[in-house]
Amino acid sequence: MFAEAFHADAEALLLVRPAANRIVQANAAAARLFEYSIDVLRETPVTALYDHAIGALHVLTEEALERGHAYSRDIVIRRARAEPLEVEHSALALQTAGEFHILIRISDLDARRRRSIDEEANNYHRQGLEEWRRAERFFREIERENQLILAAAGEGIYGVNADGVTTFVNPAAEAMLGYSAAELVGHDMHSMVHYKHPDGSHYHSSDCPIYKAFRQGTINTVDDEVFWHKDGHPVRVEYTSTPISDNGAHVGAVIVFRDISERKRNEEKLRSALEENARLRERLEMENAYLQEEILTQANHYDIIGNTGPIHKILQQIDLVAPTDANVLITGESGTGKELVARAIHQASKRRDRPLIRVNCAAIPRELFESEFFGHVKGAFTGAVRDRIGRFELADGGTIFLDEVGEIPLDLQSKLLRVLQDRRFERIGEEKTREVDIRLIAATNRDLKSEAAKGRFREDLYFRLNVFPIECLPLRARREDIPLLAQHFLKIACARLNIDEPLMTRANIAELKSYSWPGNARELQNIIERAAILARNGRMEFHLQGQTVRPVEERRPTEVADTIDDALAPILTAREMQDFEVANVQRALSSTNGRVSGKDGAAALLGMKPTTLYSKLKALGIDRNGQ
């Protein structure tokens, strides 16, 4: 009986299961209403049927489950082949087998009103003229209420006929547009408030979504457009244009709009703030990642150890130049502490609270130099999947340290020179010019003046870098600093390795001072750490005698690498030192089959970073096969 009554009901009925978002059953009236078959309705999720009014449907359902029943006239039925219907939804909560169902009855309010009007008319005919007058008063009251509603509405509302002529305007529309209703009614609305685009170009009425409402019979919603105020300033609005129909013919449209100028301004402010926050967050993330990387790559603190004349001179130079923003060029062999000097200058400067950004120019592939230095925007080249901040922008307010500056390609040196001169640059793929406040410190193991003379380095860039030169002498030129450095490295190594500190004897010191130290302080540090690990009974052995270079008047490159058991290291010429270094690197590469990095690579054997060894291979003209 219930099923027969359900299907025979003249009004649309849906039995839904809210928890499953599905329609359990629908009657024939519901199928006609939604223009779907009953089977299709049963296969359609409830939210898909009411995708335009999910919020109102949710409120109706929750109220029915809470109170047992609920009513709503806020949900409009939209159909593919007909106009939207103004309906009333009534919901009744049912519980079957422990599961809740909602029985939804959908009543066509227009049909209900027509029936009421027909019934009223019949009564009027029966009751005579008095009833007719009562009906007339009733309709006048309805009209008055409608006018009150229009007047109280916060949104602007106006109507146009099929010719685009304004038929009514509510007070909110008058206030937003600056026109009175008398100025607008009877005139073409488009030519008064909608006649041009924000850029000033003409807005033809044939393109107007408002006119399309009654010309094509479609509801058109626009999220962001411009109406023009009477005084000529633009008013950003969102609006909906709905056709007005009479017996199937479209006789005009009603337009509901609201002023969104303030909202758009707030959205733009929020967007700008979010973009700025994203930029600052990216910069902080980059700084954090860089500092974490620096922490991992440092084995000790950055004190400059030594008590000889060259060290005192460097410390005096640091005191002189640190308070200024002058460019500094630090020269010296690999392992002589150029980076320590750069860090000491930064820490003694007024920029100490901002980061010191180190860039190893020898470790950057040629095609990535510009991106690494200046950054890029998303899509600037293949692989640029997001914006990237360059090292110069990251160093803004601080110091940038260009290690192995002689490795920068010639074609990029001119851009670097411009940044140093103007403190301005552009990211790759971006036309926006960015300003940067940096202090530059550069370091190199090359003779840049000679390189400039040979055309391998820009002379103007060399002079720009070489404002204040500092030379870091090799360890063999300041042997009296070896005991202090050795003891310092020993303490650092034992603390890091968590081992007892062995005794360093006078014989150990004499052995260390007799060695030529081609790898300078970095080699000394590695030798000390290795000896601390291998120490027996608290004593260390270095076995450096087999690595000292014997004195010979003339040596071939292969002979320079040979060693003897002399007690004191000989004094070598620059050419002999280079030949020795070439032979030493070639032996290291040969013993590792050309492998540079890794714990078993040549860099580990030589006691240097892989990036430093790559730079040295390039400078000495050695390939990875040791040739």
C-alpha positions in Angstrom: 0.0 0.0 0.0 2.8 2.4 0.9 4.6 1.8 -2.4 1.4 2.3 -4.4 0.7 5.6 -2.5 4.3 6.7 -2.9 4.3 6.2 -6.7 0.8 7.6 -7.2 1.4 10.8 -5.3 0.8 13.9 -7.5 3.8 15.7 -5.9 7.4 14.7 -6.4 8.7 12.3 -3.8 12.3 11.2 -3.1 13.4 8.7 -0.5 17.1 9.3 0.2 19.7 7.8 2.4 21.9 10.7 3.6 24.7 8.6 4.8 25.2 7.0 1.4 24.4 10.1 -0.6 22.0 8.1 -2.8 18.3 8.1 -3.8 16.7 4.9 -2.7 13.4 5.5 -4.5 11.7 8.2 -6.6 8.1 8.5 -7.9 6.9 9.4 -11.4 6.2 13.0 -10.4 9.8 13.4 -9.4 11.0 11.9 -12.7 8.8 14.5 -14.5 10.1 17.3 -12.3 13.8 16.6 -12.8 13.4 15.4 -16.4 15.1 12.1 -15.6 13.8 8.5 -15.5 13.3 6.9 -12.2 16.2 4.5 -12.8 18.5 7.4 -13.7 17.4 9.2 -10.5 18.2 6.1 -8.4 21.7 6.0 -9.9 22.3 9.8 -9.4 23.9 11.0 -6.1 21.8 13.4 -4.2 24.6 16.0 -4.2 24.8 15.8 -8.0 21.1 16.5 -8.4 21.5 19.5 -6.1 25.0 20.6 -7.0 23.9 24.3 -7.1 22.3 24.2 -3.6 24.3 21.7 -1.6 24.5 24.0 1.4 20.7 24.5 1.6 20.1 20.8 1.1 22.5 20.0 3.9 20.7 22.4 6.3 17.4 20.8 5.4 18.7 17.3 6.0 20.4 18.2 9.3 17.2 19.9 10.6 15.0 16.9 9.6 17.4 14.5 11.4 17.4 16.7 14.5 13.7 17.6 14.7 12.1 14.9 12.6 10.9 17.2 9.9 12.0 20.4 8.1 10.8 22.8 5.4 12.8 25.0 2.9 11.9 27.3 0.0 15.5 28.2 -0.5 16.3 25.4 -3.0 15.5 26.0 -6.6 15.1 23.1 -9.0 17.3 23.6 -12.1 16.4 21.6 -15.2 18.2 21.1 -18.5 15.2 21.7 -20.8 13.0 24.1 -18.8 13.2 27.1 -16.6 14.1 26.8 -12.9 11.2 26.1 -10.6 10.5 27.8 -7.3 9.5 24.9 -5.0 9.1 24.0 -1.4 11.0 21.1 0.0 9.6 19.3 3.0 11.7 16.6 4.7 10.6 13.8 7.0 13.1 11.7 8.9 12.4 7.9 8.9 14.3 5.2 10.7 14.3 1.7 9.2 16.4 -1.2 10.4 18.5 1.2 12.5 19.4 3.4 9.5 18.0 6.9 8.8 16.2 7.8 5.6 14.8 11.1 4.5 11.5 11.4 2.7 11.6 14.6 0.6 8.4 16.1 -0.8 8.9 18.7 -3.5 5.9 21.1 -4.1 5.7 23.4 -7.1 4.9 26.8 -5.5 3.8 28.3 -8.8 1.3 25.5 -9.3 0.2 25.8 -5.7 -0.3 29.6 -6.2 -2.2 29.0 -9.4 -4.4 26.6 -7.7 -4.9 29.0 -4.9 -5.7 31.8 -7.3 -8.1 29.7 -9.2 -9.8 28.7 -6.0 -9.9 32.3 -4.9 -11.3 33.3 -8.2 -14.1 30.8 -7.9 -14.8 32.0 -4.4 -14.9 35.6 -5.7 -17.3 34.7 -8.4 -19.4 33.0 -5.8 -19.2 35.7 -3.2 -19.6 38.6 -5.6 -18.2 42.1 -5.8 -17.1 42.3 -2.2 -14.9 39.4 -2.5 -13.4 40.8 -5.7 -12.6 44.0 -3.9 -11.0 42.0 -1.2 -8.9 40.2 -3.8 -7.9 43.5 -5.3 -6.8 44.8 -1.9 -4.9 41.5 -1.5 -3.0 41.9 -4.7 -2.3 45.6 -3.9 -0.8 44.4 -0.6 1.3 41.9 -2.4 2.6 44.5 -4.8 3.3 46.8 -1.8 5.2 44.0 0.0 7.1 43.3 -3.2 8.1 47.0 -3.4 9.1 46.9 0.3 11.2 43.9 -0.4 12.9 45.5 -3.3 13.6 48.6 -1.3 15.0 46.6 1.6 17.3 44.4 -0.5 21.0 45.0 0.0 21.8 44.0 -3.5 21.2 46.3 -6.5 18.2 45.1 -8.5 16.9 46.5 -11.8 14.8 45.2 -14.7 15.0 45.7 -18.4 12.5 44.8 -21.2 13.2 43.0 -24.4 14.6 46.2 -25.9 17.1 46.7 -23.1 15.1 49.6 -21.7 15.1 49.9 -17.9 11.7 49.1 -16.3 12.5 49.4 -12.5 15.4 50.2 -10.2 15.6 49.6 -6.5 17.2 52.0 -4.0 20.3 49.9 -3.5 21.0 50.1 -7.2 20.5 53.9 -7.1 23.0 54.2 -4.3 25.7 52.1 -6.0 25.3 53.7 -9.4 24.7 57.3 -8.4 21.6 57.6 -10.6 18.1 58.1 -9.4 15.4 55.7 -10.6 13.8 58.5 -12.7 17.1 59.0 -14.5 17.4 55.3 -15.4 13.8 54.1 -16.0 12.8 54.4 -19.6 16.4 54.6 -20.9 18.8 52.1 -22.3 20.6 50.7 -19.3 23.6 49.3 -21.1 24.5 52.7 -22.7 24.4 54.3 -19.3 26.2 52.0 -16.9 27.7 49.2 -18.9 29.1 50.8 -22.0 32.8 50.1 -21.8 35.4 47.7 -20.4 37.8 48.6 -17.6 40.5 49.3 -20.1 38.3 51.9 -21.8 37.4 49.9 -24.9 33.8 49.9 -26.1 31.5 47.2 -24.7 28.9 46.4 -27.4 25.5 45.4 -26.2 25.6 42.3 -28.5 28.4 41.0 -26.2 26.6 41.9 -23.0 25.6 38.8 -20.8 22.7 40.8 -19.4 21.1 41.2 -22.9 21.8 37.5 -23.6 19.5 36.6 -20.8 16.4 37.7 -22.7 17.8 37.2 -26.2 18.9 33.6 -25.6 16.8 32.7 -22.5 19.8 31.9 -20.3 20.8 32.7 -16.8 24.1 34.5 -16.9 26.3 35.0 -13.9 29.5 37.2 -14.0 31.9 37.1 -11.1 33.9 40.3 -11.9 32.9 43.1 -14.2 32.6 46.8 -14.2 29.5 49.1 -14.0 30.1 52.8 -14.4 29.0 55.3 -11.7 27.3 58.5 -12.7 30.5 60.4 -11.9 32.5 58.2 -14.3 34.4 56.0 -11.8 34.2 52.2 -12.2 32.3 50.1 -9.8 33.5 46.4 -9.7 30.4 44.2 -9.5 29.3 40.6 -9.7 25.8 40.0 -11.1 23.3 37.5 -12.2 21.0 38.2 -15.2 17.8 36.1 -15.2 15.3 36.1 -18.1 11.7 37.1 -17.5 9.3 34.9 -19.5 5.6 35.4 -20.4 3.8 32.5 -22.1 7.1 31.1 -23.3 8.3 34.4 -24.7 11.3 36.2 -23.1 10.1 39.7 -22.4 13.0 41.0 -20.4 15.5 40.3 -17.6 16.0 41.1 -14.0 19.6 41.8 -12.9 20.8 41.4 -9.3 24.2 42.8 -8.6 26.5 43.8 -5.7 29.5 46.1 -5.3 32.6 44.0 -4.8 35.2 46.9 -5.0 36.1 46.7 -1.4 36.3 42.9 -1.5 38.5 42.9 -4.6 40.8 45.5 -2.9 41.1 43.3 0.1 41.7 40.2 -2.0 44.5 42.1 -3.9 46.1 43.2 -0.6 45.8 39.6 0.7 47.3 38.2 -2.5 50.2 40.7 -2.4 50.8 39.9 1.3 50.7 36.1 0.5 53.1 36.6 -2.4 55.4 38.6 -0.1 55.1 36.0 2.6 55.9 33.3 0.1 58.9 35.2 -1.1 60.2 35.7 2.4 59.5 32.1 3.4 61.3 30.9 0.3 64.3 33.1 1.2 64.3 31.9 4.8 64.1 28.3 3.6 67.0 28.9 1.3 69.0 30.6 4.0 68.3 27.8 6.4 69.2 25.1 3.8 72.3 27.0 3.0 73.4 27.4 6.6 72.6 23.7 7.3 74.8 22.8 4.3 77.5 25.0 5.7 77.3 23.4 9.1 77.7 20.0 7.6 80.7 20.9 5.5 82.7 22.5 8.3 84.9 20.4 10.5 85.9 23.1 13.0 85.3 26.7 14.0 86.6 29.6 12.0 89.4 30.9 14.2 92.5 31.9 12.4 95.4 30.1 14.1 99.0 31.3 14.0 101.5 33.6 15.6 103.9 34.5 12.7 104.3 37.7 10.8 102.1 36.7 7.8 99.2 35.8 10.2 99.6 39.1 12.1 99.5 40.9 8.8 96.3 39.2 7.7 94.7 40.0 11.0 95.6 43.6 10.7 94.2 43.7 7.1 91.0 42.1 8.4 90.7 44.8 11.1 91.2 47.5 8.5 88.8 46.3 5.8 86.0 44.6 7.8 84.2 47.8 8.9 84.0 49.0 5.3 82.0 47.6 2.4 85.1 47.4 0.1 85.4 44.4 -2.2 88.2 42.0 -1.0 90.2 39.6 -3.2 91.9 36.8 -1.2 94.6 35.0 -3.0 96.6 31.9 -2.1 97.0 28.2 -2.7 94.3 25.7 -1.9 94.1 24.9 1.7 95.7 28.1 3.0 92.5 29.3 4.8 91.0 31.8 2.3 87.5 30.9 3.4 88.5 31.5 7.1 89.7 35.0 6.2 86.4 35.7 4.4 84.4 34.5 7.4 86.5 36.6 9.8 85.9 39.7 7.6 82.1 39.0 7.6 82.0 38.4 11.4 83.9 41.6 12.1 81.7 43.7 9.8 78.4 45.5 10.4 76.7 42.8 8.3 77.4 40.0 10.8 73.7 39.6 11.6 72.9 38.7 8.0 74.2 35.5 6.3 77.5 35.0 4.6 76.6 33.2 1.4 79.4 31.1 -0.1 79.4 30.1 -3.7 82.0 27.6 -5.0 82.4 28.8 -8.6 84.4 25.7 -9.5 81.5 23.3 -8.6 78.8 25.0 -10.7 78.2 23.6 -14.2 78.7 26.3 -16.9 75.1 26.4 -18.0 73.8 26.9 -14.4 76.0 29.8 -13.4 73.5 32.6 -14.1 70.6 30.7 -12.4 72.8 30.0 -9.4 73.9 33.6 -9.1 70.7 35.5 -10.0 67.9 32.9 -9.8 65.1 32.2 -12.3 61.3 32.2 -12.6 59.1 29.2 -13.2 59.2 28.2 -16.9 62.3 30.2 -17.7 63.9 27.0 -19.2 63.4 23.3 -19.2 63.4 22.0 -15.7 62.5 25.4 -14.1 59.4 24.0 -12.3 59.3 26.8 -9.7 60.7 30.2 -8.9 64.2 30.0 -7.5 66.1 32.7 -5.5 69.7 33.2 -6.6 72.7 33.5 -4.3 73.0 37.3 -4.7 69.4 37.8 -3.7 69.9 35.4 -0.8 72.9 37.5 0.4 70.9 40.8 0.4 72.0 42.8 3.4 74.9 40.4 4.0 78.1 39.2 2.4 78.6 37.0 -0.7 81.8 35.0 -0.9 82.8 33.9 -4.4 85.3 31.1 -3.9 87.4 30.1 -7.0 86.2 33.3 -8.7 88.6 32.6 -11.6 86.3 29.8 -12.7 83.4 32.1 -13.7 82.8 32.0 -17.5 83.8 35.1 -19.4 80.2 35.7 -20.7 78.9 35.9 -17.2 81.7 38.1 -15.9 80.1 41.1 -17.5 76.8 40.5 -15.7 78.7 40.1 -12.5 80.5 43.3 -13.1 77.1 45.1 -13.6 75.8 43.8 -10.3 78.9 45.0 -8.5 78.6 48.4 -10.1 74.8 49.0 -10.0 73.7 46.5 -7.3 70.9 45.5 -9.7 70.1 42.3 -11.6 67.2 40.3 -13.2 66.2 36.7 -12.6 66.3 34.5 -15.7 63.0 34.8 -17.5 61.9 37.9 -15.7 62.0 41.5 -16.8 61.7 42.9 -13.3 64.9 44.5 -12.1 65.8 43.8 -8.4 68.1 45.8 -6.2 70.5 44.1 -3.8 72.7 45.3 -1.0 75.7 43.1 -0.7 79.3 43.1 0.3 81.5 40.9 -2.0 84.5 38.9 -1.0 86.3 36.8 -3.7 89.0 34.2 -3.4 91.2 32.5 -6.0 94.3 30.3 -6.3 95.0 31.7 -9.7 97.0 34.8 -10.8 94.0 36.8 -12.0 96.2 39.6 -13.2 98.1 37.2 -15.5 94.8 35.6 -16.5 93.4 39.0 -17.5 96.5 39.7 -19.6 95.9 36.5 -21.4 92.3 37.3 -22.1 90.9 34.6 -19.8 89.5 37.0 -17.2 88.0 40.4 -17.6 90.5 43.1 -16.6 87.8 45.5 -15.5 86.3 42.8 -13.2 89.7 42.0 -11.8 90.2 45.7 -10.8 86.7 45.8 -9.4 87.4 42.7 -7.2 90.9 43.7 -6.3 90.0 46.8 -4.3 91.6 45.3 -1.1 93.9 42.3 -1.7 94.8 39.9 1.0 97.4 37.1 0.4 97.3 33.8 2.3 100.8 32.4 2.3 101.3 28.6 2.1 102.1 26.7 5.2 105.7 26.1 4.1 106.2 29.8 4.3 105.1 30.0 7.9 106.4 26.8 9.5 106.4 28.3 13.0 102.6 28.2 12.9 102.6 24.4 12.3 102.8 23.4 16.1 99.8 25.7 17.0 97.8 24.4 14.0 98.7 20.8 14.7 97.7 21.0 18.4 94.4 22.8 17.4 93.5 20.2 14.8 94.4 17.4 17.2 92.0 18.8 19.9 89.2 19.3 17.3 89.7 15.7 15.9 89.7 14.0 19.2 86.6 15.8 20.5 84.8 14.9 17.3 85.9 11.3 17.2 85.4 10.9 21.0 88.9 9.5 21.6 91.6 10.3 24.1 94.0 13.0 23.0 97.4 11.5 22.3 100.7 13.2 23.1 102.4 15.3 20.5 106.1 15.1 21.0 109.0 17.4 19.9 109.9 14.7 17.4 106.4 14.9 16.0 106.7 18.7 15.7 110.0 18.5 14.1 108.7 16.0 11.6 105.7 18.1 10.8 107.9 21.2 10.3 110.2 19.4 8.0 107.5 18.5 5.5 106.7 20.7 2.6 102.9 20.6 2.9 101.7 20.9 -0.7 98.1 20.6 0.6 98.7 23.3 3.2 96.6 23.5 6.4 93.9 21.2 5.0 96.5 18.4 4.4 97.9 19.0 7.9 94.4 18.6 9.4 93.9 15.3 7.6 97.3 14.0 8.6 96.7 14.9 12.3 93.3 13.2 12.3 94.6 10.1 10.7 97.5 9.9 13.2 95.1 10.4 16.1 93.0 7.5 14.9 96.1 5.3 14.5 97.9 6.4 17.7 99.2 3.6 19.9 99.9 4.0 23.6 99.2 7.7 23.4 101.8 8.4 20.8 101.4 9.5 17.2 103.4 8.6 14.1 103.1 10.6 10.8 105.4 8.7 8.4 106.0 11.9 6.5 109.6 11.2 5.6 108.6 9.1 2.7 106.6 12.0 1.4 109.3 14.7 1.5 110.8 15.9 -1.7 114.5 15.3 -2.3 116.6 18.2 -3.6 117.9 17.7 -7.1 119.2 20.4 -9.5 116.9 19.5 -12.4 113.9 17.1 -12.2 111.6 15.7 -14.7 107.9 15.8 -13.6 107.9 12.1 -12.7 111.1 12.5 -10.7 109.7 15.4 -8.7 107.2 13.0 -7.1 110.0 10.6 -5.9 110.8 10.9 -2.2 113.8 10.1 0.0 114.5 9.9 3.7 116.1 13.4 4.2 115.7 14.8 7.6 114.7 18.2 6.3 112.5 19.1 3.3 114.3 21.0 0.5 113.3 24.4 -0.8 111.6 24.0 -4.2 111.0 26.3 -7.1 107.4 27.2 -8.1 107.8 25.0 -11.2 109.1 22.1 -9.0 106.1 22.5 -6.7 103.7 22.4 -9.6 105.3 19.4 -11.1 105.2 17.7 -7.7 101.5 18.5 -7.3 100.7 17.2 -10.8 102.5 13.9 -10.0 100.9 13.7 -6.6 97.3 14.2 -8.0 98.0 11.8 -10.9 99.1 9.1 -8.4 95.9 9.6 -6.4 93.7 9.4 -9.5 95.6 6.3 -10.7 95.1 4.5 -7.3 91.3 5.2 -7.4 90.9 4.4 -11.1 89.9 8.0 -11.8 87.3 8.3 -9.1 87.3 11.8 -7.5 84.6 11.9 -4.8 83.4 9.4 -2.2 85.3 7.9 0.8 87.5 5.9 -1.6 88.0 8.7 -4.1 91.1 10.7 -4.9 89.8 13.8 -3.0 89.7 11.8 0.2 93.3 10.5 -0.3 94.5 14.0 -0.9 92.6 15.4 2.0 90.6 17.9 0.1 87.0 18.5 -0.9 85.9 17.0 -4.2 85.0 20.4 -5.6 88.5 21.7 -4.8 90.0 18.7 -6.6 87.8 19.3 -9.6 89.0 22.9 -9.7 92.6 21.8 -9.3 92.3 19.2 -12.2 91.0 22.0 -14.4 93.7 24.4 -13.4 96.5 21.8 -13.8 95.2 20.5 -17.1 94.7 16.9 -15.7 91.8 14.7 -16.8 90.2 12.2 -14.5 92.2 9.3 -15.9 95.3 10.9 -14.4 96.7 12.1 -17.8 
